[in-house]
Amino acid sequence: MDKSNFKENTRYTITWRTPDGKMRPANIYVYKMFDANMIARMTDSGGLLHKIAYADVLKIVKEKAVDKENQFFIPSAVLDEKVWKDRSVMERYSSSPHMGK
């Protein structure tokens, strides 16, 4: 896969190769996209933010755009590429005005 297969503020069900080399299914919400990877929340396992390389995604099973009113917000400073240079996972709470969080 490459960058053109993904969009920001979209939910995906994917098959990906985890850092330990295993192929696993995952549900993700894509926040930010860079040239070689994206920042996404694992919506089905603890909600951590992960830096996922496009090449690690083997298959997109499902794609669903998120309406503006249901999009989760994370400050742009947290999603800056410099912050993620030496990081692959981050615990970060996101909020949605629509959901009262």
Summary of the structure (lengths in Angstrom):
residues: 101
radius of gyration: 12.9
end to end distance: 33.4
largest distance: 38.0
contacts: 248
relative contact order: 0.23
helix: 12%
strand: 43%
